[in-house]
Amino acid sequence: MPHFYKRLLAMVLMCALSIGAVRGLPVLFPASTRGQLHYTPITESAHGTVMTIGGEPVSAEEYAFYFLDYANAWNSMLASMGMNWKDVWSEEEFLTQVRDSVDKELGERQATIDLIDKYNLHLTREQLDEALGMKQESIDSLGGYDGFLAQLEQVGMTEEMFDNRLYSTYAYTRVNDYLFGEGGEYRTPIEDLRQYMDENYLRAKHILISDDTEGAEALAAEVAELAKSGEDFDALIEQYGEDPGMAQQPDGYIFTEGEMVDEFYQGTKALAAGEISDPVRSSFGWHIIQRLPIEDELIELNRDYITQLMEAYSIDDLLAERAEALEVVKNETLYNAIDLNTVQDYLPGVNSGSADGGAEPAEPAEPEEPAEEPAAE
């Protein structure tokens, strides 16, 4: 399932109040409440509180915004494949999918905020400047603060909701950098990354001489002898090589079984690091292969990608675990009242029609009975 939590929607990146020197409140306040951009639980609601997560309220208006956002996001993804939700789910299944997506994001958002407070973290100066700068640019592009507020109303947000989502996005990055970055307590050790790469991946350069080259087999044997005698391998690639990928990958290919033709994979696997092969025949021609070590520096450079490959413990795993442990108390009547047919009724200041002026949640069937009145908090 797409992890929409990590994406900044265009409507969220519309816009900041002035970029001045950020001075936090006294340290006795949680880190998530400090500075000009912070997270503020929304306690006032015309419709009530849909749920509390870890004791923090989620208003009907905020829940409805996330609900419509995910409905539209799922629709947009399916539309890109020439489908809509009716091609995949029944209306009840789609409703469940949207609700599950919203519940997941809100739970992980609260887990993120809790971690920010636990470690007394603050957004970096660079993050604040970037976030507040984008907000200010949007204010300017919309003709000023009043235009900005009017635009938020059109998409079903309040400024408080906007700031919360903007803050939580940067808080996610801040927590990830602190806990999984250099020196972080959850950072995957380089030894584990190296072991995974050594067990699953190879690295090599090669000189390819295609069958279209006159006397290809004899030339390949000659070039292999030059390489083994100590000639500069990169110079030989430049002089004889016919694989344009070598110019694009000057440090060599890193690959696992099945990603290259098998003759190339097996030819590389048979070598020790630094060793050069005799010519290896494949459907592409003749390969003179130089196996290379996968060095720590290269592993560090590609750390994030490698940790994903090996499915190492990540910020998403941590947030999912912490979100699962948070107590969630739902106002079931209000929670169930917000559905595909009624969601727009709960958005702050939105008229009829799609909240973003674009795709609606795809022609839901008309309800047979009026939606249940939400219970007042």
Secondary structure as UniProt FT lines:
FT   HELIX           4..6
FT   TURN            10..11
FT   HELIX           12..14
FT   TURN            27..28
FT   HELIX           31..33
FT   STRAND          49..53
FT   TURN            54..55
FT   STRAND          56..59
FT   HELIX           60..79
FT   TURN            80..82
FT   HELIX           85..87
FT   HELIX           91..118
FT   TURN            119..120
FT   HELIX           125..141
FT   TURN            142..143
FT   HELIX           145..154
FT   TURN            155..156
FT   HELIX           159..180
FT   TURN            182..183
FT   TURN            185..186
FT   HELIX           190..200
FT   STRAND          202..209
FT   TURN            211..212
FT   TURN            214..215
FT   HELIX           216..228
FT   TURN            229..230
FT   HELIX           233..240
FT   HELIX           245..248
FT   TURN            250..251
FT   STRAND          253..255
FT   TURN            257..258
FT   HELIX           262..269
FT   TURN            273..274
FT   STRAND          280..282
FT   TURN            283..284
FT   STRAND          285..291
FT   HELIX           296..301
FT   HELIX           303..309
FT   TURN            310..311
FT   HELIX           315..325
FT   STRAND          328..330
FT   HELIX           332..337
FT   TURN            340..342
FT   HELIX           343..346
FT   TURN            348..349
FT   TURN            355..356
//
